C-alpha cells in the first residue's frame, strides 16, 4: 500500500515547504480514526493558500485519503482539541519524511507537554467545563433531565481532560483509560452517572454537587492562564481581554469565566463613569 502511494508524497517531500509526511494504516475493520479509509497520508507544510486540503483515492486493494495541512492549523488542532484524530496520527503514524527532525520534535513536544502550553490548555478545558456545568445545572432545574445528563457527561469529560493535563500528560482519545489510572475518583463520578442504578434526576443531582465541588477546587488551576493575563495590567475593559491573543481561544466563554472568578473572589470589578448619569463602564482587575 505504501509503495502505491509513494508518488503522492515523493514530489511534495522534495519541496522545502514540506515539513513531514506520516502514514496511518487502518488496523481494525471499523476505523473512524482513518475515516474508514484503508490508510491516511498526512502531509504537514509550512504554509499554503489552503490551510487544509483533502483528496480521496482508490486503488486495486483499497482506498486512501490524503490530508495536506499547514503547521499553524495542525498546532491549533493540537492545542484546541478540535481534531482528535490528528493527535493519534501525529503520535502513532509511520514517519515517511521528516525534514530536519520536524516530526520527532513535534512528538517530543507532545510527550513533554511544556508548562506554557499545559497552562493554556488547562484554561481551555476549564472554560468548557464551566460552560457545560452551568448549562447542565440550568437544564436540570428546568426539568430537562436528558439534556442535563448530556451536559453533565460532557462536563465530566472536560474535568477528566483537565486532570490528565494537570498531571503532565496530553489527553488522548481514550481519555477515561488515562483518568482511571491518574485520578480514579473522577472516573468513579463518570461511572456513577452512566451506570448508576438511581433515577436519572437523582444521578444528575448528585453529580451536580460533585461537579460544583470540583469546579471550586480546580478554579485556581483552571483560571491560572486567564489570571496571568489579567495581572499584566491594572484594569481591563472586556473587549480588550476578549481580543487578547492569549484569550481568543476561549473568548466565547470569557464573560462566564469572569463572573465565576468574581464570585470566587479572584478578581474585582471597577466602575468608570460614562457620559450618562448613573451608568458606568465595567473594568476587571485582580483582587489583591
Secondary structure as UniProt FT lines:
FT   HELIX           2..13
FT   TURN            16..17
FT   STRAND          18..25
FT   HELIX           32..34
FT   TURN            35..36
FT   STRAND          39..45
FT   STRAND          52..59
FT   TURN            60..61
FT   STRAND          62..70
FT   HELIX           71..80
FT   HELIX           84..92
FT   STRAND          94..98
FT   HELIX           99..101
FT   HELIX           102..112
FT   HELIX           115..141
FT   TURN            142..143
FT   HELIX           145..166
FT   TURN            167..168
FT   TURN            173..174
FT   HELIX           175..182
FT   HELIX           184..195
FT   HELIX           200..222
FT   HELIX           224..230
FT   TURN            231..232
FT   STRAND          236..237
FT   HELIX           238..242
FT   TURN            245..247
FT   HELIX           248..253
FT   HELIX           254..263
FT   TURN            264..265
FT   STRAND          267..273
FT   TURN            277..278
FT   STRAND          280..286
//
